[in-house]
Amino acid sequence: MGTRKKLHIGMSLAATWLSGEAWRRSDSGIGGIYSSEFHVDIARRAEAAKLDFVFRPDTLFLNTDALDTGPGFASLDPTVLLASIARETSHIGLLSTVSTTFFPPYVVARQIQSLNWISNGRAGWNIVTALDGNHNFGLPAMPSPEERYERAAEFTEVVRLLWNSYPNDALKIDRQQGRYADSPAVLPIDHAGKHFDVKGPLNLPAYGDTPIPLIQAGASEAGRNFAASVADAIFASTPDMEAGIELRKDLRWRTGKYGRKQDDIRVLPGLSLYLAESRAEAKELFAETHARMEKNRKLASIREMTGLDLSDWPESRPVAAGDLPEPPLMVRSRTHSELLRRLILREEPTVGDLLMRPEVIGSAHWQIIGTVSDAIEQISAWADAGAMDGFVCVPGGSVDCMHRSMEEMVPGLVEAGLFREDYAGSTFASHLRE
């Protein structure tokens, strides 16, 4: 076999292995999830495995309805957390999630560039438009996806202009001549657009000349266009190989519309992993994790995404294309809604099948329930089929599963020729170029 293209792998710092019932395990470490040490341990394991990056997903609201049975989306601020991790690591990329819907671009440009300095060029920005949280920022309702992405495009343009407004080579620090910087090289951006008026320049110079990677989350029509125009990678939900192949082909085609090369964007689906010594143990781990998830919640999720009320249907009854009503006008996640409708059109699953789908019980991620060998085999198949350029590890069920993914699965991918043996550079951007 010839040389295989190396994958790009990230690790989620959201403790997904503590979701569902898993946080109740005696070894879960749930009491430490708001500490730096908890996350530093994960980042060090990911760096030892030579992963491209760690990242912290983020929401800007608290789901109080879920607090009885879990953290309810409570979390540390991503950029502050990653700054603490920067001092305890040396190579791994640090991807912070910041919404373009609620914050001013000047603040975000400064935050991310500050992280870039603190980490010596390892910062990245996961650009999200957010699905909730409007009431915490004075908005009576969330803007439409089209409005959110229109704002995101202008927001990202402003941030990039600000990063370039104070170039690193403007710093002279010439003690003999008494010249700290070349002030004529530091210029205002004078941006006046539909959503923002920003003069600039940024009050922080760029770190070196290495670009800060931009990652985009979401794969709706508007999200795909936005990703194709600016993103170095997209973190998207692709619950099956066909969805991954379709998304990757489509995004590589769309990049041409924006004057970019096909390889300028990388598709990195979330990979939900339930790994154990045997397949039976892995299935048991998955079942235990989701044991208390109420059927009514899952039925409500299906209804919200598809318009189908299946509350009186037996679980053995297939759901066919003809059962689908018109798509709901307003859905929380258009990406998840489209994925679930596509599944029904293609496979006619039973109600029982739908109730266990990742689109319904989680974040619609690609899912592997089995052994480490099973995971390596499936990842190899997806890579060979052109369904992705890498993935983001989202381990589930137990701390042991997270450890297995870093300490057994990733080395297995190295042995299969699908992942790096060591870092070739020390910046986030250099990892993505490998």
C-alpha angles and dihedrals in degrees: 000000000000126000110301123219110259118242126230112231131190132182125223116230090201102104095238090159086069096054124112110007095336095094088066093065114111092238097046098105089214092154091068102052093107094051129093092228092062092057096037088060091055092046092050091051090049092049091049087056089050094239119174096237151337119227140188117218113213144203127186100216138059120239097217091177088067098045094094090065105026148352094292096221093306110152146148118269105275099224094047090047093050091049088060091048091049091068092053098047136049112195115018119102118249113216116192123195116223127168122231092203100067110025134067113249094232091061093047093047089053095045095052094042089049089054088048091057094044091051097040095245102327101115125117134176122229101203115211132169092205129233099221142012100082093130090061091059103043097265117131091206139005113266116246117272090254092053093045093051093045088055091044092055093053092041092054092047090053093048092051092048090051092050088054095043094081104037119199093237089062086074108092103161089189104172096183095053093035092234116139099177144356096251096189088063091059105080138178116247094215092202116181112174142147094277106020142039109192125165102185153148103184113246092230128066122236117264105245118307098290112118121239108242117242118212123186127204120209137052107212117127092268091043093052093052091049092048092048091053101051116357128108088199140002124222102208142163112251108162094182138029094252091057090051094049092048094048095047094048092047095049093046088053093048094053088069090062088063097046094257132128121253093243091054089088127054125200111222112177121193110257114208107204129197103177129176141149091274137019090244091056091047092052090048090050091052092047093048092050093054098035096112099041104123118238090221090059091052093047090050090052092052090048092050093050100041109015089241118136104203097165093115097038120106113243091240094060116105119234109223134192091256090060093062117101122207111298113272113260093226123037130163093232119020090190093058092044093053092047093052094046090048090053092053092048092050106037110017093221123197121253088253090054091051092051090062098041116122089233088063105035099034144351099316092255126161104267133210119185111181144056129332088257090054090052094050091048094051094044090051090051092051091047093049091048093053093242095135146357093225137315147239114248112235104174118194141193104029147007087252089062091055090050092048091053092055101034103036112015098047094047087050089055089050089053089050090055093247101111140039123269092211141357116277093196141015103234131080091239092053091055091054091050094057 
